[in-house]
Amino acid sequence: MARRKVELTKEQKDRNAEILARLESERENLIEETRALQQQTKRKPGRKRKNQFLSEEE
């Protein structure tokens, strides 16, 4: 079956662009939040084994 090409109106294109921009900004916010959470978990006590090991050698 051949697919028919769909033509969007200017309003539909504008609305789609608006939605895509909003989704992209939400995606960026989620990435930033995820990175922040990962940094917090790296700073938790008990995760500094490398630093303790290095300081014991000195």
CORRAWO-V431873 format. One record per residue. N is the residue number from 1. RES is the residue in three letters. PHI is phi in whole degrees, -180 to 180 (none if undefined). OMEGA is omega as a letter, one per 20 degrees, with the letter a starting at -180 (none if undefined). Layout:
((N | RES | PHI | OMEGA) (N | RES | PHI | OMEGA))
This chain:
((1 | MET | none | r) (2 | ALA | -81 | r) (3 | ARG | -89 | r) (4 | ARG | -86 | r) (5 | LYS | -76 | a) (6 | VAL | -98 | r) (7 | GLU | -102 | r) (8 | LEU | -93 | r) (9 | THR | -77 | r) (10 | LYS | -61 | r) (11 | GLU | -63 | r) (12 | GLN | -66 | r) (13 | LYS | -64 | r) (14 | ASP | -63 | r) (15 | ARG | -63 | r) (16 | ASN | -62 | r) (17 | ALA | -63 | r) (18 | GLU | -63 | a) (19 | ILE | -64 | r) (20 | LEU | -63 | r) (21 | ALA | -65 | r) (22 | ARG | -64 | r) (23 | LEU | -62 | r) (24 | GLU | -64 | r) (25 | SER | -68 | r) (26 | GLU | -64 | r) (27 | ARG | -62 | r) (28 | GLU | -62 | r) (29 | ASN | -63 | r) (30 | LEU | -63 | r) (31 | ILE | -63 | r) (32 | GLU | -63 | r) (33 | GLU | -64 | r) (34 | THR | -64 | r) (35 | ARG | -62 | r) (36 | ALA | -63 | r) (37 | LEU | -64 | r) (38 | GLN | -65 | r) (39 | GLN | -64 | r) (40 | GLN | -63 | a) (41 | THR | -68 | r) (42 | LYS | -69 | a) (43 | ARG | -88 | a) (44 | LYS | -64 | r) (45 | PRO | -60 | a) (46 | GLY | 91 | r) (47 | ARG | -101 | a) (48 | LYS | -104 | a) (49 | ARG | -61 | a) (50 | LYS | -62 | a) (51 | ASN | -64 | r) (52 | GLN | -65 | r) (53 | PHE | -64 | a) (54 | LEU | -66 | a) (55 | SER | -71 | r) (56 | GLU | -70 | a) (57 | GLU | -69 | a) (58 | GLU | -70 | none))
